[in-house]
Amino acid sequence: MSDKKPVEIRVSVDVGYRRHSVAIGLSSGEVLEEFEIAHRPEGFEEFFSRIEEHQKVRNCEVAVAMEGFNGCARPLDAMVRRRGYRLYNINNLKLARFKEIFPGAAKSDRIDARKGLELFQLSDHLPLAKEVLQEVKGTPQANEVLKRLTRRRRRLVDERVRVISNLQTDLQAVCPGLLEITKNAGNQWFLNFLVSAPTLPQVARLRPATLLKVPAVGRKYARLIEDWQKRAHFSEEVEWVSEMIQEDAQRCLDLDEKIKALRAKIKEVAKDSTIANILLTIPGFGTICTSELAGEIGTLERFSKEGSLALYIGMSTLDNSSGKYQGSKQPKHVNTRAKAAMMTALDRHRKYVPESQRYYEKKRSEGKKHNQAIRALGRHLSRIIYKLLKEEREYEIRLEKGNTKGKVSPRSLIKTQIRKAKISTKGTNNKIYQQST
């Protein structure tokens, strides 16, 4: 005689920008009620009061599934977890595949909300439906804060890139030859120089003594500016474009200050994150990359195996074979922020660890492109990362194969390599290992 599962109240929410469609049902398949709530405090109170009414009658647990993106589910998702309800995220990509298998006659928010109840019902029997519903685990507060801070920093960095691009375009049109005095228009001394006078023509007439007072402009850059001033030329557009150029330059300086402040705050918060502290012990993984990974990963409980983690951070491919054809394809459900941070950290990591560099060069010799070789290295390192986070221990480098006692701290190894590189560039990796011991 098979054991029957206890009755459970199941709630499906189709998240919208201003209003959310809600469907409440039972694990037996019965639909109790359907309604809409506004994305306001009174709407959230109505949402929980209706659930509590059904919970009092049946005295059973509650599970909530939410389908939404772009942060529209906040703060309702956090309120659901604080109530002690189990929270599930409906994977949008897999939901679309599910709708292709079980198509409906029409499409509306109300139908989508009821579709969530169907997924709950099928998840007990159909593996495909079970993968569509992903339970949201509790995340340490430090990682939640890092997630917000690193995403904010990334937006500011992207904005700075766009402003610099526009600045370079305008300078090429208005002041031909000015960009030749710097390799990067985003340099601090160059931006300070552009805003050191009310207009660009006045900038071209600054005296040497005044140039030396401009922040970050020393004698070297002052001589470059003086050489440009002798042949300075401006187009007719300078009368109305000069103000735009200087506004963009000032905007870049302001963004630099905000990014710098965010970096300091991220570094301070990362001290309380177990994931960030463990990843920071890997050679080449810096504060920003480890903080981004910690924020996006959140908790290791989300991943049942190391392959799931590798897929999430973009270091694994999906099998795409048929008959005699053997191939792979890039997955679509990848955290692009975690992938970008991982790619940056891996490129630095291979320069510090000889074994990783040799593996990278091996893949390159096989005809792989740079990004492909980096991802291949990342696939191996993701196994190590999963193991480190699972056992909560730091990354270590062993001196000799089979020697489990002799170990080198990765941070001390990096410092030794940098120090030795300054003394002589002819040293080999073996000498570096000997010097570390």
N, C-alpha and C positions, 0 to 999 in steps of 0.2 A: 504494500500500500504506500503510495507516494505521499510525501509530506507537502502540504499546501503552504504556499507563501503567505505571510500575513498581509492584510489589506493595507494599501498605502495610498495616500492622497497625492496625486500628481498634478502639477501645475505647469502649463506651457505658456510662455510669453513671447509674442512676436514684437520685438523692440522697434519703435519708431522714433522720429525726432522729437515730436511733441506729445504723441499719444501712443499707448501700448495696448495691443490686443491680448486678452488673457482667456485661457480655457482651463477649467478645473475639472478633473475626472478622478476615477479610481483605477487601481491596478487591474480590476476585473474588466475594464473597458467601458464602464458607464461614464457618461459625460454629465457632470453635475450642473455646471452653469458656464456661460460665456459672457464676457463684458469687456469694456474698455476703461482705461484709467488715463488721467493726464499726467504728464511728467512734472508733477508738482507735489509738495508735501502732503496736501489733502488727497491726491491720487494714490500716493504710497500708503497712507493710512487706510483708505478704502480697500486696497489690495490685501493688506495683512488682516484686516478685520473680517473679510469674507473667508479667507483661508482658515482663520481661527474658529469661525462659526462651524465650518465643516469638521474641523479637528475636534471640537468639543463633542459633536454628535457621535463621531466614530472612534475617537481616542486612538489615533494611529499617527505614524510618522509622515512627514511631508518632504517631497522632492520637487525641485523647481528646475525647469529647463528654459534657457533664454537664448533667443536667436537675434543677434544684433552685431553691429560693428561700429568703428569710429568713436568708441567711447560712449555711445548713447545709452548703454546699459547702466552706466554709473549714475547715481550712487545706489540704485536699486539692488544690484548684485551684492554689494557689501552689506546692505541691510538684511538681505536674505540669509547670508551666512551668519550674521550676528544673532539672528533668531534661532539658529541651530538647525535650519533646514539644509538638506543636501542640495548642492547647486551643481547643475550640469550646463555645459556650453554646447550649443548645437553647431557643429562644424558646417559652415555655409557651403563649402565646396562639396562635401559629402552629402549634404542635404539636397543640393542640386542633382547629384547623381541618383539619389533616392527618389526624387520626384520624376526622373526620367524612367525609372523602373516601374513606379506606381503613379502614373500621371493622373491629375485631377481634371474635372470638367471646366474649372474656372480657377482664377487666382485672385485672392484678396487677403488682407491681414487676418481676418477672422478664420479663413481656411488654413492659412499658415499656422495659426495658433493651434488649431485642432490637429494639424499634421504633427505637431510636437507630441500630442497625446498618443497618436498612432505609433510614433517612434518609440515612446516609452513601452507601449504594448508589445511591439515587435522585438525590442531589445532583449526580451527574455528568451526569445527563440531564434532570432535571425542575427548572425554575426555582423552583417553589414550595417544593420540598424544600431547595434551595440557600439560600433566605431563612430557613428554619427554623434552619439551622445557621449561627451567627455566630461567626467566629474572634475570639478574645480576644487583643488586642494588648498588648504591654508598656506599662505605665503608669509614668511617673516616680514615684519614691518620695515626693517632696514632695506630689504630687497624691493619692497613696494616704493619706498622713497627713492632708491637708486633708479628704478624704472622711470619715474617721473622726471628726475633731474637729468638723467642721460638723454632722454628723449627731447627734453627742452634744450639741452646743449646741442644736440644734433640739428635741431631746427635752426638755432642761431648760427651754427657753422654753415649750414646750407644757404641761409640768407646772406651770410658774408661772402660766400662764393659768388652768388648772383650779383651782389652789389659791386664786387671787384671786377666781374666780367663787364658790367655796364660802364664802370669807371674807365677801364682800359679802352673800350670802344670809343667813348667820348674823348678821351685824351688823344687817341690816334687821329680823330677828326679835327680837333681844335688846336692841339699843340704837337704837330709832327716832330718827332725827335726827342720829346721829353721822356718817353718810356725807355729810351736807350741808356739812360743813366742808372737804371735799376733793373735787376733781373726779375723782380717780382713787385708788382704795383701794390701788393698788400703789406710791404715792409713798413714797420713803424716809423722809421725816419722819413720815408717818402710821403706817407700820409700826413705826418706832422708838418712837413715842408709845404704840402698843398694848402693847408689851412692856416699857414703862418701869416698870411696877409688877406685883406678883404677881398681882393680879386686876383685872378691868375696873372694878368699883366703886371700887377704890383709885386707878385711873387718873383717875377723875372728881374726885378730891379732891387732886390734885397742886397744889402752890403755884406761883405764877408763877416764883419763883427756881429751882425744880426743873425746870420746863418748859424754861427756857432752857438747862439742862444736857443736855437730851436731844439726841442727834446729829441735825443737819439741821433742828432746830426753832429758828427765829429769833424775833424780836419779832413779825413779821407773823403767823406761824402760832400763836405763843403767845397772841395776842389772840383768834384764832378759837377756840382750845381753851377759853380762859377764858369766852367767850360761850356755848359749848356746856355747860360745867360748870354754869352757872347754871340751865339747864333740862334737865340730864341725867336720863334716865329709863331704868330697866332692867326687863325682864320677869322673871317667875319662873324662866325657863329659865337665867338668868345663872349660877345656882349650879353647874350642870354643863356649860354650853356655853362659859363664859368661858375655861376651860382649852383647849378646842378652838380657839377664835378666836385665842388667843395662840400656840398651837402652829403654826397656819397662818401667822400673821404672822412668826414666827421662821423658819419653813420658807422663806418668800419671801425673807427677808433672806439666808439661807444660799444659796439659789439665785442670788440676785443676785451674791454673791461668786464662786460657781463660774462663772457666765456671764461675769463680768468677767475672771476668770483665763483662761478658754477663749478669749475674744476676743484677749487679749494673746498667747496662744500661737499662735492662728491667724494673727495679723498677722506674727509672727516667721517662721512656716513659709512663709507666702505669698511671702516675699522670694525663696525658692528655686524658685518655680513660674513657668515661662515664661508659661503661660496666664493665671495670676492677674495677673502684672505687665502683660501686654498689655491685659487687660480693665480694669485699674485706670486706664488712660489715657482711657477713655471717660467723658465728663462724666456725673455722676450715679451711676456704678457705684462703690459703696463697698467696703470691705475684706471685709465678711462676704458680700455677694452675689457678688463676684468669686471669693472662696475657695470658696463653695458650687458655683459653676459649674465652677471648675477641678477640684474634687474629683469632681463627677459626670461631667464630660466625660472626664476622665482623659487621653486622647490623641486628637488629631485623626485619627490613622490609622484609627480605628474608623469614620469616615464617608467614603464614597466621593465625596460631593458635598454642596453646601451645603444641599440640600433634606433630606437625611438628618439633618443637625444641627438644622435648624429643626423637624423632626418630633420629634426626641428631646427637645428642650427645650420642646415644646408651643407653638411659634409658627407651626405650619402645620396646615392641615386636609386631609382626604382628599376626593377627588372622589366625589360621590354623585349621579350623574346617570343618568337613564333616559328615553329618547325625547326628548320636548320639555322634560321637567323637568331643570333645571340646579340642582344644589345641592351641598352639602358636609356633612361630618360630622366630629365630633371623634375623633381617633385614640385608641385605648385603650393602645397601647404607648408611653406617654410617661413620662419621668422627672419625677414630680410635684415632687420637691425642686428640680430644676433649673428647672422651670417657675415655681415660687413665687419663687425667687430672681430669675429673669429679669423677672417681672411687677413686683416691687418696684423693681428697678433701672431698668426702663423708665419707671415713673411718675416717678422722680426725674430721669431723663435728659431727658425732654421739657421740664422746667422750666428746664434749663440751655442747651438748644440751640434757638434760635428756629425753625429749619427743622423740627425734630421736633415742636415745639409746634404749628406751623401745620398739619402733616400730621394730628396728633391732632385738632385742631379741625375740620379738613375732614371727617374720618370721623364726628365727632360730629354735624356739620351734615347728614350723609347719613342720620342716624337710628340710628347705631351706639351701643350702650351703652359705658360706660367700659371694661370689660374687653375688649370686641370691638375698640375703637379702639386700646387698648394692644397687643393681639396683632397687629393690622394693622401697627402701628409696629414691633413686634418681628420681624415677618416680613422687613421691609426691613433691619433692623439685624442680623439673623442672617446675611444675605449678607455684610455688612461684617465681622462677627466672623469668619466662616469665612475670608475673604480675609486679614484681619489675622493670624490664627493660621497660615494656610498660608505666608504670606511672613514671619512673625515680625517684624512692624513695628507701631509704635504708632499709635493713633488720632490724626488731625490734622484741624484745621479750617482751611480755606482762606478768606482774606478776600474775594476776589472770584472770580466765576465765570470760569474759564479761567486764573486766575493760579496757576501751580504753584510759584512761588517764595515768595510771601508766605504764611506759615503761622502759626497761633497755637496754642500749647500748650493743650490742653483744661484742664489744671489751672490755668494762669495765667488762662484765660478765666473759670473759675468764681470764682476769688478776686476778679477785677475786677468781676464781676457782684455779688457779695456786698458788696464795698466800696462800689460805686456805689449799691446799694440802701439802704445805711445813710445815705449822704449825701443822696440825693434819690430819691423813688419815681416821679418824673415822667420819668426818662430813657427813651429808646427803645432798641431793640436795636441800631440803627445807631450810636448814640452809644457804646454799649458796645464795638462792634467798633472804632470810631475810637480809643477810649481805649486799647484793647489794643495798637494799633499804635504 
